[in-house]
């Protein structure tokens, strides 16, 4: 993985905590899913049955199954840049 992408990803992760406006739930799920795919890889475990928030997070992450960590990092960086108003 390119060192500069890892640095951009880490910076974006910090910046995502300081966004001027709270993103909508769909965007928050996308951020979560891309972050988890980038840091952990493919989703594991079973889908939560009685936790609607956990189920939504699981489903969002599961959609990225098979994506490389690098691709997930780049998507995360791009999404944070867009949320900051500096989309590429």
C-alpha positions as CSV (number, residue, x, y, z in Angstrom):
1,X,0.0,0.0,0.0
2,X,1.4,3.4,-0.9
3,X,2.6,5.3,2.2
4,X,0.9,8.5,1.0
5,X,-2.5,6.8,0.7
6,X,-2.2,5.6,4.3
7,X,-1.3,9.1,5.4
8,X,-4.2,10.6,3.5
9,X,-6.5,8.0,5.0
10,X,-5.3,8.6,8.6
11,X,-5.8,12.4,8.0
12,X,-9.3,11.9,6.6
13,X,-10.2,9.7,9.6
14,X,-9.2,12.5,11.9
15,X,-11.0,15.1,9.7
16,X,-14.2,13.1,9.6
17,X,-14.5,13.7,13.4
18,X,-14.4,17.5,12.8
19,X,-16.9,17.9,10.0
20,X,-18.9,21.2,10.2
21,X,-22.2,19.4,9.6
22,X,-23.2,15.9,10.7
23,X,-23.7,13.8,7.6
24,X,-27.0,12.0,7.0
25,X,-27.3,8.4,8.1
26,X,-26.6,6.9,4.6
27,X,-23.3,8.9,4.5
28,X,-22.4,7.9,8.0
29,X,-22.9,4.2,7.0
30,X,-20.7,4.7,3.9
31,X,-18.0,6.2,6.1
32,X,-18.2,3.4,8.6
33,X,-18.2,0.7,5.9
34,X,-15.2,2.1,4.0
35,X,-13.3,2.6,7.2
36,X,-13.9,-1.0,8.4
37,X,-13.1,-2.4,4.9
38,X,-9.9,-0.4,4.9
39,X,-8.8,-1.3,8.4
40,X,-10.1,-4.8,8.9
41,X,-11.0,-6.2,5.5
42,X,-14.1,-8.2,4.6
43,X,-16.9,-8.3,7.1
44,X,-16.9,-11.3,9.4
45,X,-19.4,-12.8,11.9
46,X,-23.1,-13.1,11.6
47,X,-25.6,-10.3,10.9
48,X,-27.1,-9.0,14.1
49,X,-30.7,-10.1,14.4
50,X,-32.1,-7.8,17.1
51,X,-30.0,-4.7,16.6
52,X,-31.2,-2.5,13.8
53,X,-28.2,-0.1,13.9
54,X,-25.8,-3.0,14.0
55,X,-27.6,-4.7,11.1
56,X,-27.4,-1.5,9.0
57,X,-23.7,-1.2,9.7
58,X,-23.1,-4.9,8.9
59,X,-25.1,-4.6,5.7
60,X,-23.2,-1.5,4.5
61,X,-19.9,-3.2,5.3
62,X,-20.9,-6.4,3.6
63,X,-21.6,-4.6,0.3
64,X,-17.9,-3.8,0.1
65,X,-16.9,-7.5,0.5
66,X,-14.0,-8.3,-1.9
67,X,-12.9,-4.7,-2.2
68,X,-9.2,-4.1,-1.5
69,X,-8.1,-2.2,1.5
70,X,-6.5,0.4,-0.8
71,X,-9.7,0.9,-2.8
72,X,-11.7,1.3,0.5
73,X,-9.1,3.8,1.8
74,X,-9.3,5.9,-1.4
75,X,-13.1,5.9,-1.3
76,X,-13.0,7.0,2.3
77,X,-10.6,9.8,1.5
78,X,-12.7,10.9,-1.4
79,X,-15.9,10.9,0.7
80,X,-14.4,12.9,3.5
81,X,-13.0,15.4,1.0
82,X,-16.5,15.7,-0.5
83,X,-18.1,16.2,2.9
84,X,-15.5,19.0,3.7
85,X,-16.6,20.7,0.5
86,X,-13.3,20.0,-1.3
87,X,-14.4,17.1,-3.4
88,X,-11.9,16.2,-6.2
